[in-house]
């Protein structure tokens, strides 16, 4: 029997605010001293009362607007009762039946596959609550310490519908969600710092049937790799159990990144176990008024203030890179994969996105022949993706500290289009530009890398190569045309890539024809 995975995600995100959710203590994720940013409110001294952080509420509403969620006119907070050592109140202030955002959707827009990128993941809700403290386990394993700096930080939770069907889809959704949060500037969503934590709910059902299987939750996944691998592992684990006739237990499991396997933690609580009830110390929220006046926020003003969203940035950059490409001429029904991949890289770094947009806008052939316009775009895309991006990744450089400005990159690509330098020279020049920030013309002139097209200069090197490679010359005379590229390569190596390969090929043919006669 074949089984279909049914997966839903719950993703917690710490919001970027100056203070905590219900008190004035600093919200500082970089504070490493334990129990510094705490007060009587966030560690729940008797008689203290919380107050609501308006910026945190507004941040969640901005997210809901970007997701096309329904923003209710009224909302409220609730008490969620459970007892963990890192929960100072013995309950958590959260939201139950009146979340800030209902519904919504987010596509898998970061996929390199255009069809997969169109898949819509429906969202159940986005709500706001407070974070817990952090348990610290010393190496002696004889005690557990608690740091309450994190307790009370604004924590936004997104819950998807169970419409995800693979680890890859879950990873793409999580990556897109993180990028949206960073674009909206509501959270850094740094998974290594615990600012974004994923939980997956997964069950298997027989293909073609409607009844869902037993749900298993895997908690606290702190990397995109962990999200994908944990789901893939659970799919296989649950499949093996079902195929041997065993039952799947509804439980909470953890993920061991070393062994790359899940492990049982506890039996899963049901919603009624939390004994939700309206938070008595906080008033209901009147978020906005459907008529003029009243409410905490002007919804239309918030909507108008949203930045360009990443999926729209992707569509724009793809259009800009393919505006002159005629699919019927190239035999294409979609942009080349290199363009889609480049667009995905660019939208994940806002500064780099602006940088590349300026490169395309400065294309010196925008008002000239279409062939050169397309050639410029193709070369710019390829040199960015295969060369510059590799240098940036290896050097841990982002768009903010890239030394090459758009005009310099345009000048380099123009030299290639005009065939004034070879591809080999261009790669070397780009490395020097990356390290020094110098103009390509200055580097080429200083290092003597100008393209050599003067036949009188090249002929002596050609004669030397012919003399030193008698076997290759003999093979060429026997009709092995590919030897010609070897000979050209020998001269290119001796001239450090500065020779014009087209001139070399012409000279070799003439020379060898004369020699043969």
N, C-alpha and C positions, 0 to 999 in steps of 0.2 A: 504494500500500500504506500502511496506517495502522500507526503504531508506538506501543508502550506504554512510557513511561518507567519504569525500575526504579531506585529511588534508595535508598541507605543513607547514614547520617550517622555521622561520627566526631567527637565533641565533647570537646575538652580543657578542663579547668577547674582553675585554681589554687585549692587549698584554703586556708581561713582558719585558720592555726595560728600559734603564737608563733614557732616555729623551723622550720627547713628539714626536709626528709624524712629525711636521714641524718646530720645534724650539728646543732650548737646555734646556728648563725648565725641572725640574725633573718630572719623572713619578713616583709619590709616592702615592700608594693607602692608605697608613696609615697616611697620613698627615691630621690632623683634624682641623688645623687652616685654616680658609677660606682665599682664595685669596693670598696665599703665593707663590705657584709655578706658577707664571704668568709673562708674559712679553708683550712687544708691539706687538709681532707677534701673540701669541695665544689669545690676546684680541682685535686683529684687528685694531691697530692704523693705520691711513693713511700712505702710503709710505713704509710699511713693506713688506718683501717678504719671503715666506716659502721656506724651504729646506727639502729634503726628508730623512727620517730616513731609512738607508739601512738595519739595523738589523730587523726592522719591516717588510720590504718587504721580506727579507730572511725567516723570521718566517712563513709567509703565504705560501711561496713556499714549505717549509718543510712540512707543513700541506697538501698541495696539492699532494705532492709526496706520503705521507702516505695514501691518499685517492685514489690514482691512477687517479688523475685529469690530464687533459691536461694543460701543462704549456706553454703558448704562448711565442714566442721569443720576442715579443714586447707588451708593455702595456702602459697605460696612466691614468692620473687622470682627473676627471671632476668636474664641479661645479653643486651642487644640490641646487636649490634655494627654500628656505622656510623661514618663519619669526617667530621664537619663541624667547622669552626673554632670554633663556639660550644659544642661538646661536649667539656669538658675531659678526661674520662677516655678518650675514644676509644671509649666504649661508654655505653649508658644502662642504669641499673638499672630494669627494668620487670617485667611479668608476662606469661607466655606461655600455658601450658597449665593453670594453676591460679589463675585470677583470684579476687578476693575475692567477686564477685557473678556468678552465672550466670543468664541469662534475665531475665525481668521484662517489664513493659509500662508504657506511659504513653499516655493518650488525648490527643487534640487538644482538651483541655477549654477552651482559651481562645477557641475559635471562637464567634462570635455565632449560628451555625447549630446548633441543638440536635442534629440528626442528624450533622453533621460532627463535632461535639464528642464524639460517642460513639465515633468511629473509634479503634481501638487500634493503637498502633505497638509491635510486639514488639521486645524488646531482646536482643541476643546476649550481652553481657557488660558489666561495669563493673570496671575494674582500676586499679591505683595504680602510679605511676612517678615519676620526678623530671623537672623541667623543665630545659631547656637555658639557656645564656646568651643574650645579645641582641647581634646585630650592629648596629653603628651606622655609617652611611655619610655622612661629612662632605660638605658642599656642593662641595668642590673635586674630589670623585670620584677622588682620587688614592690614597686609602687606605680601609681598613675597620678600625674599632675594635671591641673586644669588651668588653661589660660583663657580669661574672659574678655580679652581685647576684641575678639570677633563677635561676642555675644551682643545682639541688638543691631548689628549692621543690616541695612535694608537688603532683603533677599527677594528677588523676583523669581517666580516659578512658572515655567511654561509646561503645559501638558498637551501632547498631540493625541489625535485619534489613533486607534490601532490600525493604521493603513500602511505601515512600513513592512517590507517583506524580505529584507536582507541586511547584513552588516554594512555593506557598502552604502545602501540608501540611508541608513542611520548615520553613518559617518558624514556623508555629503550634507544631510540636513543639519547636523551639529556644526559643521564648518560654516555653512551659510548663515546659521543663527548667530554664531560668534561674529562674523563679518558685519551683519546687520547691526548688532549692538555697538560695535566699534564705530561704524559709520554714523550712527545716531549719537555717539559719544555719551551713552548712558552707563557703559561699563567697559573696562579693559578686557574682561572675560578671559583672563589668563588662567589656563587650566593648571599650569605648574604651580601657581600661587593659590590654587583652590578657589579662585574667583568665579569659576564655572565648573559645575559638577553634574555629571550625567547619570541617570538611572534608566534602565531599560526594563520594560515588561514584555515578556515573550511567552507565547504559547504556540502549539502546533495543532492544526486541525486537518482531518483527512481532506484531500482535494475534492472539491465538488460539494462538500457539506457546509451547512451554515453554522452548526453548533461549534462554539469555540472550545479549545482545550483548556487544561488547567494552567493558570498563569503563574509564572515564576518571575521574581524581580531580582535584577542584579544592580547593586548599589555602588555609588561613589566611584564611577569611572572617570579618571582624571586625564585622559588623553584620547584623541580621535582614534588612534591605533587600538587602544583598549576597548573603545565602544565597538569597533568592527570585529575585533578578535573575540570578545566576550560573547557577542551575538552568534558568531559562526560556531563557537564552541558549544553554546547552549542548544543550537539547532541540532548539532550532531548528537549531543548527550541525550536530549529528549527523544530524538528519532530512535536511538539505540534502545532506550527504555521501552518505548511503545512497541518496537518490533519484537522484543522478547516477552511482551505481555505484562510488563511492570507498569505500575501507576506512577504518575508524576505528582509530587507533593507541592502544594501551594506554599511557597517559602520565600525568604529573602536570602540571596546568595552574594558572596563577595567575589572579587576577581584577583587572582594571583598572577601578576605580570611576569614573574620569573618562570613559573611552571606553565603559564598561559592556559589556566583552567579556572573554572568557577568552583566555589566551595560553599557549603551550607552554613548560614549564620543563625537564622531563627525562623520560626513559623511566622508568616506574614499577618500583620494586623489588618482587620477590617475597619472601615470608616467609623462604624458605631463604637469601636473600642476607644476612639479618641474623645468621645463625649463632647462634640462641638456645641457651643452655645455663644450667643452674641457677647462680644467683649464689653463688660459693663463700665469700664473706665474710659471708653472712647466713644465719641458721638458718631452717629451715621454721617456719611460724606455726601454732600450735594456737589457733584463733580462739575456740572454745567447746567445751564438752563436752555431748554428747547426754544424758549422765547427770549427776547433780549433782557439782560440783567439777571443777576443772581448766579450762584455757583462759584466754585473755586477757580475754574479755568474757562478760557475762551477757546472752544474746541477748534474753530476754524482758523484761529490765529496759530494754534499749535500745528495744525495740518499744513498751513502755508509755510511754516518755519522748518519743515522737514527738509533735510539735504537731499541731493540726488541719490536715490537708493541703488544699491550695488548691482541689482539685475538690470536696471535701466542703464547704468554705466557700462555694463558688459555689452548690451545691445548697441549702445552708441559707439563704443570703440570698435566693435565688429563691423558696424556699418561704415565707419570712417576708414577702416582698413580694406574694405571690399567694395567701396563705392564705385570704383572704375572697373572692377572685375566682372566680366560677362560670363555667367555660369554656362550658358550654352556653348560659348567659345572654348571654355576649358573642360567641358564635359562634367561640370559639377552641379549638384543640386543643393549644396550648402557650402558655407565658407570652408576653406582648408582647415584641417585640424590644428595646424600650427597657429593660425590666427585665433581660433577659439581658446587654445591653451595660453597664448600670449594674453588674451583678454582676461582670463581667469587670474593670471599672475598679477596683472596691472590693478585690477579692482581690489586686490587684497592689500594694496599699499597706496593710500590716497595720494600721497606726494608723487609716487611713481606714475600713477594714472594721469595726473596733471602734466607730468614731465613728457610722457609719450604723446599725449594729446597735442602738446606744443610742437613736438617733432613732426607730427602729421600736418599740423597747420603751417609749418615752415617748409614743407615740401617745395623745393624750388621749381618743380615741374607741374604745379597745380594748374597753371594756365598754358601748359605746353602739350606736346604730343602725349596721347593716352598711354602709349607703350612705355615711355619713360616714367610717367606717373606711377604706373603699376609696378615697374621695376624698382623704383625707389621704395614703395610701400613694402614690396616683397623682401627686399634686402634689409630694410629697417627692422621688419618683423623678425627675420631669421637671425640677424646679428644681435638683436636684443635677447631673443629667447635662448639661442644656443651659446652665445659668447658672453654678453654683458651680464645676463642673469646668473650664469655660472660663476663669474667673478664676484658678483654681489653675494651669492649664497656662500661661497667658500670664504669670503672675507667678512661675513656677517654684517653686510652693509645694506641699509634700506634707502628709500628715496630721500630721506632727510639728510643723509650724509654722503650721497653720491657726488663725487667731484666733477664728473662730466656734466656739462649743461646741455640743454637741447640743441642749441646752435652748433656746438662742437660735434655732437653726434650727427647732425644733419650734414655738416661739412664732410665728415668721414664717408657717409653713405653716398654723397654726391661724387666724391672722388672715385668710388666704385662704379657708380652708374656711368660716369664719363670714361671709365677704364683707364684712369690715370695711375691707379695702383692695383696690384693683384690682390686676390683674396688672402693669400699668405701674408702679404705686407699689412693688409687691413687688420688682421687678427693681432699681429704684433703691435701695431700702432694703437689699437684699442686697449691693449693691456697697459701700455705706457700712459695713455690718457686716463685710464682708471686709477693708476697709482699716483700720477702727478697733477692731473687736471689741466695739462697743457693742450693747446690747439693741435689738431692733426697736422696742419701744414708746418708748424714749428718743429714737430717731432720728425717728420719726413725729411725736412731740410737739414736738421742737425745731424741726423744719422745717415744721410745720404741714401734714402730709400726711394727716391724718385724712380718712376718706371723707366726702364731703359728700352727705347724703341729704335735707337740709332743702330742700323745694320753694321756699320763699320766698327762699332764698339763691341758688338756681340760676336762677330765672325771669328775672332781669335779664340774665344771660349768654346765655340761650336767645333772648331778644328781640333782643339784639345780633347773634347769629349769623344769625337769620332776616332781619334788616335788611340785613346785609352779603352775603347769598347769595341774591339774588332768582332767579337762574337755577336754582339747586338747588331752591328752593321751588316754582318753576313745574314742574320735572320731577317732583317728588314728587306734585304735584296731578294730573299726567297718569298717575299709577299706577306710577312707577318707585320701588319700595320700597327698593332698595339705597341710594338717596339718604339715607335715614334714618340709616344707619350713618355716612355722611359728616358729617352734621350733628352726630350724637352725638360723633364724633371731634373736631370743631371745639371743642366745649365741653370735652371731656377735655383737649385741648391747652391751653386757656386756664386750666384749673384744675390743670394739671400732673398730670393723671391722678387727681385726688382725688375727682372727681364720681362718683356711683353711676350706671353706664351703664343699669341697668334703670329707675331713676327718670327719667333723661334721656329714654329712649325713650318712656316713658309721657307725660311732659310735652310732648314734641314732637308726639306724636299728638294730644293734646288741644288744643294750641295751634293746630296747622295745621288741625285740623277746624273750630275756631272761626273761624279766619281765612278758611277756604274758604266758610263760611256767610255 
